[in-house]
């Protein structure tokens, strides 16, 4: 039974870095993810004057409840959406002038609902070029708090950023949400805030965050459930078996729910207290599934869908169109390149059964999840290559080496 040790969660690492920076005292993060995104987040904190000490297995952050240690900074957020959305929000609680820019890919991704909400809270925030996109400048003078309405229909990260900000405001926050995708990610945020000493309340569609700040702590980072999905899918596809330790019944991450999709398709799934095992049975059934809450695993399912005995229809995933790329269209295009019949709509994709053609170069659009998903397809399809295999460094620099070891699972 291959044990696969998955790197730490990107989502948890980013939130933990924000919480540690905002907390009173020194926080130790245990087994954080080391990838381009999280290194970019830590580098951004350093640019803002926070002290981040790193050893191979732990990061230590000296918290500053009063905000950045410098009054002027120019922060480059690389490709990281959490970096690009969370750090301007953190900086708003301080005092100074902070400019944020990002890669061309991240510049294209939307920011407007968050920056609109921050402005409604009195934050002096200016977009330099396209409204609602990076680059932007925050002229910070602390945040009073109060009530704000937020549309989180494109990304739950907008809500997470405001929730994380709440304890740093003078009077607390009440955030009323008009639409919300990826609810489990918000539950992650609330659970992590609790670990740092803050209890978030809920009144219908309104989240209530008290003032008073955070307490430093020692915080272990779970393995990344989205990354685990490729290994679980590999087992289901090849008839192999994979166990991921550290992800089980108590896991914070909603993306572990992907294994329930695999169960519906015919795989054997065992979710234990602190580990999850998926065993392939040699068959995959067609399925219709709503993936609104686990949309980061949509490409994983799309990549194994041609091998199912019936059509696979994935619904309610409009927000995947505004990720690192338009993931819904990227999956459709690459499946068609493989000779698979695909139809799409504004928020859905349907994939017909078929044998993918070998020798195809996958167009990645620089998106790590497209590469990792179609690597699973490659376990049953010879000669698949990628135009940018290295973009996996965003979340899992060692992915190709780890996945190569799984080839022993694939049929000879």
Secondary structure, 3 states (H helix, E strand, C coil): CEECCCCECHHHHHHHHHHHHHEECEEEEECCCCCHHHHHHHHHHHHCCCEEEECCCEEEEECCCCCCCCCEEEEECCCCHHHHHHHHHHHHCCEEEEEEECCHHHHHCCCHHHHHHHHHCCCEEEECCCCCCCCEEEEEECCCCEEEEEEECCCCHHHHHHHHHHCCCCCCEEEEEEEECCHHHHHHHHHHHHHCCCCEEEECCEEEECCCCEECCEEECCECHHHHHHHHHHHHHHCCEEEEECCCCCCCCHHHHHHHHHHHHCCEEEECCCEEEEECCCCCCCEEEECHHHHHHHHHHHHHHCCCCCCEEEECCHHHHHCCCCHHHHHHHHHHHCCCCEEECCCCEEECCCCCCCCCEECCCCCHHHHHHHHHHCCCCCCCEECCHHHHHHCCCCHHHHHHHHHHHCCC
